[in-house]
Amino acid sequence: MKPTPFDYTAPRTVAEAVALLGDPARDAKVVAGGQSLIPMLNMRLARPELLVDITRIPDLARLSVDSSGSLHIGAAVRQARAAADPAVRRGWPLLAAAIGHIGHPQIRSRGTVCGSLAHSDPAAELPAAARALDARFVITGPGGSRTVSAEDFFVATFSTAVEPDELLTEVVVPAPGARSGWAFEELTRRHGDFATVGVAVLLERDATTDTVGGARVVFSGAGPVPVRLAAVEDALLGTDAGEEALAGAARAALAGLTPSDDVHASAAHRRETAAHLLVRACTTAWERCS
Ligand SMILES: Cc1cc2nc3c(=O)[nH]c(=O)nc-3n(C[C@H](O)[C@H](O)[C@H](O)COP(=O)(O)OP(=O)(O)OC[C@H]3O[C@@H](n4cnc5c(N)ncnc54)[C@H](O)[C@@H]3O)c2cc1C
């Protein structure tokens, strides 16, 4: 199919983009990498009158680390650029690994980090990684900017806290602790496919007790938004991340996850796979805790 007719514009400032999105006379939509939106246009699942391309806005091309050690990724930063960035690979390897699982190089060289987050596909890798890393989302609209936590950003399938007249301008990711370890695991039918289910894990080793002092575990493909279960994290905290603790965490995942059935997998298959991937990811993350 072909898209319905639309106009295209590429503003050079965030203020211009926000003004276009807020214009009541036109049904405008942000386009970033276009890797999700263009297929939606072609299938006529979206019919905007105007596409506002935000990738030509210099202020949104920023990828930097601030004085407090947090990583800032602007809305125009492509996935491939973020994954290849030495600071990201050194300080936020979970993010780089998650991006490595997205589609194919062609997709990652066009798709943006913020575009994937704003699209909020339940099976996508970046939303789970961002939630595991406790990312903050900077949203800019007619009234200025506001910052939203990962807990509040993902609202429902393909729905976030970003309003139609707003823009996700950047994602801010705090530095993981010095004694933390990470892992990202997922199951796909074929390399490059969207995952059936996945898990992002960030563990922290307590320096005094040599046990798990911090745990953030987030599942993708297991619900409408990235799923974080307190029972899974509680089963790990204070343990040596040994066999017994991992079995407890897996039991908590089996009991707590409520994925849905679809043409790709049954809910039971998703739940069991998630529990297996959790054990594997926690083992790797714990080994990586320095
Ligand atoms: C063949 C193929 C395979 C893929 N495989 C995977 C995969 O395995 N895993 C995965 O996670 N993704 C996959 N994708 C999707 C890819 O990651 C997209 O790049 C991503 O979902 C959207 O990023 P984008 O920059 O292309 O956004 P676009 O497609 O431009 O936009 C997507 C949506 O987000 C909105 N949007 C974009 N940026 C912003 C912003 N800054 N503020 C507010 N709204 C915004 C748009 O209006 C639109 O609604 C695949 C895509 C293709 C075509």
The ligand as a Gaussian input file, in Angstrom:
#p B3LYP/6-31G(d) Opt

LIG

0 1
 C       12.593000      -4.534000       9.472000
 C       12.573000      -3.846000      10.827000
 C       12.987000      -4.552000      11.932000
 C       12.973000      -3.940000      13.189000
 N       13.382000      -4.674000      14.261000
 C       13.347000      -4.104000      15.476000
 C       13.747000      -4.846000      16.649000
 O       14.154000      -6.010000      16.566000
 N       13.675000      -4.218000      17.846000
 C       13.231000      -2.923000      17.973000
 O       13.179000      -2.414000      19.089000
 N       12.868000      -2.208000      16.910000
 C       12.910000      -2.750000      15.664000
 N       12.536000      -2.010000      14.581000
 C       12.062000      -0.623000      14.796000
 C       13.253000       0.334000      14.928000
 O       13.954000       0.130000      16.126000
 C       12.788000       1.797000      14.909000
 O       13.923000       2.518000      14.601000
 C       12.223000       2.354000      16.178000
 O       11.136000       1.583000      16.657000
 C       11.675000       3.761000      15.963000
 O       12.718000       4.687000      15.864000
 P       12.708000       5.731000      14.688000
 O       13.740000       6.752000      15.029000
 O       12.848000       5.037000      13.401000
 O       11.266000       6.418000      14.876000
 P       10.144000       6.746000      13.791000
 O        9.797000       5.533000      13.011000
 O       10.509000       7.967000      13.051000
 O        8.936000       7.100000      14.808000
 C        8.290000       6.088000      15.527000
 C        7.164000       6.728000      16.370000
 O        7.720000       7.495000      17.429000
 C        7.389000       8.887000      17.281000
 N        8.619000       9.610000      17.606000
 C        9.866000       9.387000      17.115000
 N       10.756000      10.178000      17.721000
 C       10.052000      10.917000      18.616000
 C       10.413000      11.916000      19.565000
 N       11.683000      12.289000      19.748000
 N        9.434000      12.482000      20.322000
 C        8.148000      12.085000      20.177000
 N        7.733000      11.149000      19.309000
 C        8.681000      10.562000      18.539000
 C        6.898000       9.055000      15.843000
 O        5.946000      10.102000      15.740000
 C        6.283000       7.694000      15.584000
 O        4.996000       7.641000      16.127000
 C       12.546000      -2.583000      13.327000
 C       12.150000      -1.863000      12.193000
 C       12.160000      -2.490000      10.945000
 C       11.723000      -1.683000       9.755000

